[in-house]
Amino acid sequence: MEHLQHFGLRRDPFCNEPIPDQFLELAPHRDALLRLARGVHQRRGLCVLTGQAGSGKTTAVRQLLETLEEELFEASMMVVLNASADAAWIMTRFARQLGIEEPAREREALVAQIYEHLAIVREDSRHAVLIIDDAEALAGGRVLADVCGLLKLEYEDRRLLTLVLAGGPPLEAALAADPGLAARVEVKVALRALDRPAARDYLMRRIKGAGGAASIVQEDAMDAIHRLAEGLPGRMNTLADNALFEAFLASRTQMTRVDVDRAHRDLCWSGSTRPPAAAGRPEGEPLAAALAPPSPKGRAGAGRGVRLEEALDSEFDAAFAIGPSNGRDPLGDSMAEAGFTSIGEDADGPPKDDDEEVQDLLVELIED
């Protein structure tokens, strides 16, 4: 693009697409990834990553997903589409990601299907991991508790699933407000904002990685980017990108504080900028769709690579080998322990409208 050539750049230095090498050079993000990976490898139940919008939560959990070896884990990731998502929505899509082509409409049958496939993963000497990004959308009502109820499913006295939730301050508040849920959190990581030296190094790596010279951004402009974006990498990228274009329009060869201030005004952040502890998701933040590792259908030994492919409301199948039952029926005991109960009307009752189906799919859990 013309404005990038104007500054001697080979590519866009401030795109918000993940750049793994640069991500791992940020101390807060490297620390978060190590802590989450430790929790998953130790097969902990509930792991939580919190941070403001723009702090890098999505980049962190995507990087975590890519580090989980397919020989050891059956890992998948989904992003909550909207705030109306409920436990039925989550579990139905999780079932499809596990390879269940026709998830049951009745909640007990749906949980039984999920349990069977999780047990198959365990028989295959692997561990299932479900990562949910934008999980603050589940903070209302009993949705979080219902989804976390899956963590009670066990096979041969071992937990079948690790659940990783990534979300903003509303997720943290919801967990804190429910002592039962808070007690289940075994790993909790908060992404910190970058301090000024780290923010400067981050911007410089971005510029140099795109073939540019450090001199294209004045020091006071860097200070302004750090302050106005609150040290959040995603917001710093957005602000710097817009400020660079402002400098181009003014025929300058350097980005100045004037350009940063103009870009900041145009982005209309001034009315919503708050200290990190109180900030939430900005209005209008785009929501993504389900992400899952695609795998061909078949028995054990079929390729099951864990990779990321984004597509709106896409769902991918996974393949598993059916292991021996050892003459026992652990499903009943585990489901009873988790508090899943049947609702007699579902199997034989008349057809239901969409609202009734969603309501009926919600999982009822016994309070711990």
PyMOL commands that set and color helices and strands:
alter all, ss='L'
color gray80, all
select helices_A, chain A and resi 2-6+20-24+27-41+57-67+87-97+107-123+135-138+143-152+169-177+179-184+196-209+214-216+219-228+233-249+257-267+330-338+345-348+354-361
alter helices_A, ss='H'
color red, helices_A
select strands_A, chain A and resi 46-50+73-79+127-133+154-155+158-159+161-167+185-190
alter strands_A, ss='S'
color yellow, strands_A
deselect
rebuild
show_as cartoon
